[in-house]
Structures are given as structure tokens and as C-alpha cells.
């Protein structure tokens, strides 16, 4: 058995107000004449957070459109524009939810690697380290701040750039930044973490490394969404650490059925990752009975709407495309159902599952 030499984030700052140290954190990484590029979720355009970004000299703020999941074409457009204007940059800083952080990781890599981001969708295809990159989450749950992947929709598939060069060099975990998140959005990304944990803890890849982080992340999610009666600062603190631990839990294992199926939704319909996972999880009693029961309770308790009927009226061709994308996520299916997963999850069975969504 070959053990993976797992690359982790090199530096982590955690704490309320830690965003205020960003200038000091970035200072040693600055290269003369080359800008720091801040990729900021467009939600923050015109909001006070932007005025707190420590801009120096020719630094650049780019508001990234995260209405839909990041596309490889968007990564290429951003990276090419920066290379044409500056040659290279001091670093790329992602500020926002999982999509903004994934864009920052991908753009950092594409500044130092030739071709298109689509060429690197897969496992260990990236050849050169990117420029310095830092992630600052303003939503908690995706685990993008610690993962070795950057989830992208390409011309033919939705698949991450999974590599040892992908993780951030630095993350700043400041729970204050998540305080004003819209209620539904906060729930959907929080559930991304909860679902990570259920899939990791019930998967065939489970080991003590993943279990240690997964159990803690699950416990924190339950405190926030099951036990607490109102949202407060402690909720933001706990969910931010749940996201970190949840991301770590899948580092040495994998996610499962909900993620594998939701990849098809986001590829075809542009469904955002967190909400897509919730739509799928709602129908997975067969695979995660206890997790789905608790999930439904959390949905009801927190008065959240889970969209229904999103696959209504799709053509056979569209169903086939979603099934192709989903079936391509082999490690996820193997983690969920074992080595003989293809005998269990047939195309027909997956089609019937999509029809329920």
C-alpha cells in the first residue's frame, strides 16, 4: 500500500479580528513591482470589508462572479489577463466562499503552468507550483480553505485540480467575516460540511486520521444546527472550525453519494455546490439513513427551503450527460459503496435518483 504524503496549508491564523493582520502577513511575500491580486466575492462590492483590504502600490482587487460554480474558462481568462498585464504577480488572495477560494487557488496555479485549467482537471496533473496564495473564508462549510483540490466546471466535466500544489500557503480564519452571511447561504454551506462528515465517516476509505477530524466537525455542526436555538458569535466560531476539520477529514478519505450526484447537477444546471448537496441529500435515505433523518430535522428546525423538481422536463440526452459526469467520480462512488460500486449504482438506478430531485 502506498501512503499519500499529504500536503497541508503551511500557515493558519485563527481568531476574531485576525483579518486586521493581513498587511503584516502579506508583507514578506511581496515582490518589488509585482501586485498582490485580491479575488473578492462580488457579494462584497461596495461593502465595508473591501475598505479593510491592505492595498499597496499597484495591488489589484478583482470582484469575481460566483453566481455559478467556477469554470475553467473563467480561470483562464483571469490568469491570462494578469500575465499579459504584469508578467507575474506577488500572490493571489481569495476572499469569499468556496468558489472565490477555488478561483484563487486555480488562478495561482495557472499563472505558472501552461495551457488551460481544463488540462489539469484530475489527480496530480499540475507540474509547477503556483504563485503565493492565501484563502480568507467569509462563509463556513466548504472546506476549500484546506483542501488539495479546486473544484472547476470544464468543457467536458466537473472535476477539481487535485494536486499537492493546490493547497493555500496561508489561510486567515476570522469568524467575524461570516457574521453577515445570508441565512439560507449559511445553511447550505454549513450542510456541505455536515454532508462531508456523514460521507467520510460512513465510507469504505475511513481511517483514524479522517475519523478524528470528521467526528469533531460533525459534533460542531450538530451543536450549531441541532442544539442551538439562535444564531450567535459562538455559532460562527464553531462553524468555521467545523469547516476546517471537515475539510481535513476528507483529506485522507473521500466524500460519497451526495457529492457524486450533485456534481452532475452543477455541471448541467449550474446548481451551486452547497444547495446541490442539500437537494441530493434529501433523497438519500437508502445510503445514509441516520444522516438523512438528522438532515431533514435541521432543514425543518432552521426553516430552510430545499428546492424540488429541478430535473423536471430534462431530455434523455441531458440526463445522460449528468450521469456521465457523476459516474466519472470513481473514488467517491468507491468510498460510498465499495470496490464493486458499478454493480450497485447502475446508470438506470442513477437516472431514477436524478428524476426524484
C-alpha positions as CSV (number, residue, x, y, z in Angstrom):
1,X,0.0,0.0,0.0
2,X,1.3,3.4,-0.9
3,X,0.7,6.1,1.7
4,X,0.0,9.6,0.4
5,X,2.4,12.3,1.7
6,X,-0.4,14.8,2.4
7,X,0.3,18.5,1.7
8,X,-1.3,20.8,4.3
9,X,-1.7,24.5,4.5
10,X,1.6,25.9,5.7
11,X,0.3,28.8,7.8
12,X,-3.0,29.2,9.7
13,X,-4.2,32.3,11.6
14,X,-7.4,31.9,13.6
15,X,-9.4,34.3,15.7
16,X,-11.8,37.2,15.7
17,X,-10.2,40.3,14.1
18,X,-7.3,38.3,12.6
19,X,-8.2,39.8,9.2
20,X,-6.7,43.0,10.5
21,X,-3.2,41.3,10.4
22,X,-3.4,40.7,6.7
23,X,-1.0,43.5,5.8
24,X,1.6,42.1,8.2
25,X,1.0,38.5,6.9
26,X,1.4,39.6,3.2
27,X,4.5,41.9,3.7
28,X,7.2,39.1,3.4
29,X,5.5,37.7,0.3
30,X,5.6,40.9,-1.7
31,X,8.0,41.1,-4.7
32,X,9.1,44.5,-5.9
33,X,6.9,46.0,-8.6
34,X,4.5,43.0,-8.6
35,X,1.0,43.3,-7.3
36,X,-0.9,41.2,-4.8
37,X,-4.2,40.3,-6.5
38,X,-7.3,40.1,-4.4
39,X,-10.1,37.9,-5.9
40,X,-13.1,39.1,-3.9
41,X,-16.6,37.5,-4.0
42,X,-18.8,40.1,-5.9
43,X,-21.2,40.0,-2.9
44,X,-18.7,42.4,-1.1
45,X,-18.6,45.0,-3.8
46,X,-19.4,48.4,-2.2
47,X,-19.4,46.8,1.3
48,X,-17.1,47.8,4.2
49,X,-14.9,44.7,4.1
50,X,-13.3,45.9,0.8
51,X,-12.0,49.1,2.5
52,X,-10.2,46.9,5.0
53,X,-8.1,45.2,2.3
54,X,-4.5,46.4,2.8
55,X,-3.7,47.6,-0.7
56,X,-0.2,48.7,-1.6
57,X,1.3,50.2,-4.7
58,X,-0.2,48.5,-7.8
59,X,-2.3,45.9,-6.0
60,X,-5.4,44.8,-7.8
61,X,-8.9,44.0,-6.5
62,X,-11.0,41.8,-8.9
63,X,-14.6,41.2,-8.0
64,X,-15.2,37.6,-9.1
65,X,-18.7,36.5,-10.2
66,X,-19.6,33.4,-8.2
67,X,-23.2,33.2,-9.3
68,X,-22.3,29.8,-10.8
69,X,-19.6,27.3,-9.9
70,X,-16.2,28.4,-11.2
71,X,-15.5,27.5,-14.9
72,X,-12.1,26.6,-16.3
73,X,-12.7,29.3,-19.0
74,X,-13.1,31.9,-16.2
75,X,-9.8,30.8,-14.6
76,X,-8.0,31.0,-17.9
77,X,-9.5,34.5,-18.6
78,X,-8.3,35.8,-15.1
79,X,-4.9,34.2,-15.3
80,X,-4.2,35.3,-18.9
81,X,-5.3,38.8,-18.1
82,X,-2.9,39.1,-15.2
83,X,0.0,37.5,-17.1
84,X,-0.5,39.9,-20.0
85,X,-0.6,42.9,-17.7
86,X,2.1,42.1,-15.2
87,X,4.0,39.0,-16.4
88,X,3.6,37.5,-13.0
89,X,2.2,38.6,-9.6
90,X,3.4,38.5,-5.9
91,X,0.4,36.4,-4.9
92,X,-3.3,35.7,-5.3
93,X,-5.6,36.1,-2.3
94,X,-9.1,34.6,-2.4
95,X,-11.7,36.4,-0.1
96,X,-15.2,34.8,-0.1
97,X,-16.9,31.5,-0.1
98,X,-15.7,28.2,-1.6
99,X,-16.0,29.4,-5.2
100,X,-13.9,32.6,-4.6
101,X,-11.2,30.5,-2.8
102,X,-11.2,27.8,-5.5
103,X,-10.8,30.5,-8.1
104,X,-7.8,31.9,-6.2
105,X,-6.1,28.5,-6.0
106,X,-6.7,27.8,-9.7
107,X,-5.6,31.3,-10.9
108,X,-2.4,31.0,-8.8
109,X,-1.6,27.7,-10.4
110,X,-2.4,28.8,-14.0
111,X,0.0,31.8,-13.7
112,X,2.9,29.3,-13.5
113,X,1.5,26.4,-15.7
114,X,1.0,26.5,-19.4
115,X,-2.3,25.7,-21.3
116,X,-5.8,25.8,-19.9
117,X,-7.1,24.9,-16.4
118,X,-9.1,22.2,-18.2
119,X,-5.8,20.4,-18.9
120,X,-5.3,19.9,-15.1
121,X,-8.7,18.6,-14.1
122,X,-7.9,15.3,-12.4
123,X,-5.4,13.9,-9.9
124,X,-1.8,15.1,-9.7
125,X,-1.6,16.6,-13.2
126,X,-0.3,20.1,-12.1
127,X,3.5,20.2,-12.8
128,X,4.6,23.6,-11.3
129,X,3.8,25.3,-8.0
130,X,1.6,28.4,-8.4
131,X,2.4,31.8,-7.1
132,X,1.9,32.5,-3.4
133,X,-1.8,32.1,-2.5
134,X,-3.9,32.8,0.6
135,X,-7.5,32.0,1.4
136,X,-9.8,34.0,3.6
137,X,-13.3,32.4,4.0
138,X,-16.3,34.6,4.5
139,X,-18.6,31.5,4.6
140,X,-18.0,28.3,6.6
141,X,-18.6,24.8,5.4
142,X,-16.9,24.0,2.1
143,X,-13.5,23.1,3.5
144,X,-12.0,24.8,0.4
145,X,-9.6,26.6,2.7
146,X,-7.8,23.4,3.5
147,X,-8.4,21.0,0.6
148,X,-5.9,19.9,-2.1
149,X,-8.5,20.5,-4.8
150,X,-10.1,23.4,-6.6
151,X,-13.5,22.3,-8.0
152,X,-14.0,23.5,-11.6
153,X,-16.5,23.0,-14.4
154,X,-14.7,22.4,-17.6
155,X,-15.8,21.9,-21.2
156,X,-16.5,18.2,-20.7
157,X,-16.6,17.6,-16.9
158,X,-16.8,19.0,-13.4
159,X,-13.6,17.9,-11.7
160,X,-11.0,19.6,-9.4
161,X,-7.4,20.3,-10.0
162,X,-6.3,17.8,-7.3
163,X,-2.6,18.2,-6.5
164,X,0.0,18.9,-3.9
165,X,0.5,22.3,-5.4
166,X,-3.2,23.3,-4.9
167,X,-3.5,24.0,-1.1
168,X,-3.1,27.5,0.1
169,X,0.2,28.7,1.6
170,X,-1.7,30.7,4.2
171,X,-5.3,30.9,5.5
172,X,-6.9,33.5,7.7
173,X,-9.8,32.2,9.7
174,X,-11.7,35.2,11.1
175,X,-15.2,34.2,12.3
176,X,-16.2,37.9,12.3
177,X,-16.2,37.8,8.4
178,X,-19.0,35.3,8.4
179,X,-21.4,37.3,10.6
180,X,-23.5,38.9,7.9
181,X,-23.9,35.8,5.7
182,X,-27.5,35.4,4.3
183,X,-29.3,32.7,6.4
184,X,-30.0,30.3,3.6
185,X,-26.5,30.6,2.2
186,X,-25.0,30.0,5.6
187,X,-27.2,26.8,6.0
188,X,-26.3,25.4,2.5
189,X,-22.5,25.8,3.1
190,X,-22.8,24.5,6.7
191,X,-24.6,21.4,5.3
192,X,-21.8,20.9,2.8
193,X,-19.6,20.4,5.9
194,X,-22.2,18.2,7.6
195,X,-22.5,16.0,4.4
196,X,-18.7,15.8,4.1
197,X,-18.7,14.3,7.5
198,X,-21.5,11.8,7.0
199,X,-20.0,10.6,3.7
200,X,-16.4,10.4,5.2
201,X,-17.5,8.7,8.4
202,X,-19.6,6.1,6.7
203,X,-17.2,5.5,3.7
204,X,-15.1,2.4,3.0
205,X,-12.0,4.7,2.9
206,X,-12.4,5.6,6.6
207,X,-9.3,5.6,8.8
208,X,-8.4,7.2,12.2
209,X,-7.0,10.4,10.6
210,X,-10.3,11.1,8.8
211,X,-12.4,9.8,11.7
212,X,-10.7,12.1,14.3
213,X,-11.4,15.3,12.2
214,X,-14.8,14.1,10.9
215,X,-16.2,13.3,14.3
216,X,-15.2,16.7,15.7
217,X,-16.6,18.5,12.6
218,X,-19.9,16.6,12.8
219,X,-20.2,17.3,16.5
220,X,-19.7,21.1,15.9
221,X,-22.3,21.0,13.0
222,X,-24.8,19.3,15.3
223,X,-24.2,21.9,18.1
224,X,-24.9,24.8,15.6
225,X,-27.8,23.4,13.6
226,X,-29.5,20.9,16.0
227,X,-28.8,22.0,19.6
228,X,-28.7,25.8,19.5
229,X,-31.9,27.8,19.4
230,X,-30.5,31.0,17.9
231,X,-27.5,32.1,15.9
232,X,-24.7,34.0,17.8
233,X,-21.0,34.7,17.7
234,X,-20.3,31.2,19.1
235,X,-22.2,29.7,16.1
236,X,-19.9,31.5,13.7
237,X,-16.8,30.4,15.6
238,X,-17.9,26.7,15.8
239,X,-18.9,26.5,12.1
240,X,-15.6,28.0,11.0
241,X,-13.7,25.2,12.9
242,X,-16.2,22.6,11.6
243,X,-15.4,23.6,8.1
244,X,-11.6,23.4,8.7
245,X,-12.0,19.9,10.4
246,X,-14.5,18.7,7.8
247,X,-12.1,19.7,5.0
248,X,-9.3,17.8,6.8
249,X,-11.5,14.7,7.4
250,X,-11.8,14.2,3.6
251,X,-8.0,14.7,3.0
252,X,-7.3,11.1,3.8
253,X,-10.7,9.7,2.8
254,X,-13.3,10.9,0.3
255,X,-16.8,12.2,0.0
256,X,-19.7,10.0,-1.3
257,X,-23.1,9.7,-3.0
258,X,-24.4,13.2,-2.3
259,X,-21.3,14.9,-3.8
260,X,-21.0,12.4,-6.7
261,X,-24.7,13.1,-7.7
262,X,-24.5,16.9,-7.1
263,X,-21.5,17.2,-9.5
264,X,-23.9,16.2,-12.3
265,X,-26.4,18.8,-11.3
266,X,-23.9,21.6,-11.2
267,X,-22.3,20.6,-14.5
268,X,-25.6,20.6,-16.4
269,X,-27.8,23.0,-14.5
270,X,-25.2,25.3,-12.8
271,X,-26.6,24.3,-9.3
272,X,-24.3,25.8,-6.6
273,X,-22.4,23.2,-4.7
274,X,-23.9,23.6,-1.2
275,X,-27.5,23.8,-2.3
276,X,-26.9,20.9,-4.8
277,X,-25.7,18.7,-2.0
278,X,-28.8,19.5,0.1
279,X,-31.1,18.7,-2.8
280,X,-29.5,15.3,-3.2
281,X,-29.1,14.5,0.5
282,X,-32.8,15.0,0.9
283,X,-33.3,11.8,-1.2
284,X,-30.5,9.5,0.1
285,X,-32.2,7.5,2.9
286,X,-31.1,4.3,1.2
287,X,-27.4,5.2,1.7
288,X,-27.2,7.4,4.8
289,X,-30.5,6.7,6.8
290,X,-29.4,8.3,10.1
291,X,-27.7,11.3,8.4
292,X,-30.6,12.0,6.2
293,X,-33.1,11.8,9.1
294,X,-31.0,14.4,11.1
295,X,-30.5,16.5,7.9
296,X,-34.3,16.7,7.4
297,X,-34.7,17.7,11.1
298,X,-32.1,20.5,10.6
299,X,-33.9,21.8,7.5
300,X,-37.2,21.9,9.3
301,X,-35.7,23.4,12.5
302,X,-33.9,26.2,10.7
303,X,-36.9,26.8,8.3
304,X,-34.9,26.3,5.1
305,X,-36.4,25.6,1.7
306,X,-34.8,22.8,-0.3
307,X,-35.7,23.2,-4.0
308,X,-37.7,20.4,-5.5
309,X,-38.3,19.3,-9.1
310,X,-35.2,20.8,-10.6
311,X,-34.7,17.8,-13.0
312,X,-38.3,18.0,-14.3
313,X,-38.6,18.1,-18.0
314,X,-35.0,17.2,-18.8
315,X,-34.3,15.3,-22.0
316,X,-32.7,11.8,-22.2
317,X,-29.6,13.5,-23.5
318,X,-29.4,15.8,-20.5
319,X,-29.9,13.0,-18.0
320,X,-27.2,11.0,-19.8
321,X,-24.8,14.0,-19.5
322,X,-25.4,14.3,-15.8
323,X,-25.0,10.5,-15.3
324,X,-21.7,10.6,-17.3
325,X,-20.3,13.4,-15.1
326,X,-21.5,11.7,-11.9
327,X,-20.2,8.2,-12.9
328,X,-16.8,9.8,-13.6
329,X,-16.3,10.4,-9.9
330,X,-15.0,6.9,-9.3
331,X,-13.2,7.5,-5.9
332,X,-16.4,9.0,-4.5
333,X,-18.5,6.0,-5.5
334,X,-15.9,3.5,-4.3
335,X,-15.7,5.3,-0.9
336,X,-19.5,5.2,-0.6
337,X,-20.3,1.7,-2.0
338,X,-17.1,-0.3,-2.1
339,X,-15.0,-1.7,-5.0
340,X,-18.0,-3.3,-6.7
341,X,-19.9,0.0,-6.8
342,X,-20.6,-0.2,-10.5
343,X,-22.8,-3.3,-9.8
344,X,-24.7,-1.3,-7.2
345,X,-25.1,2.1,-8.8
346,X,-26.1,1.4,-12.4
347,X,-27.0,4.1,-14.9
348,X,-30.7,3.2,-14.6
349,X,-30.6,3.5,-10.8
350,X,-28.8,6.8,-11.0
351,X,-31.3,8.1,-13.6
352,X,-34.2,7.2,-11.2
353,X,-32.4,9.1,-8.4
354,X,-32.0,12.2,-10.6
355,X,-35.7,12.0,-11.6
356,X,-36.6,12.4,-7.9
357,X,-34.6,15.7,-7.5
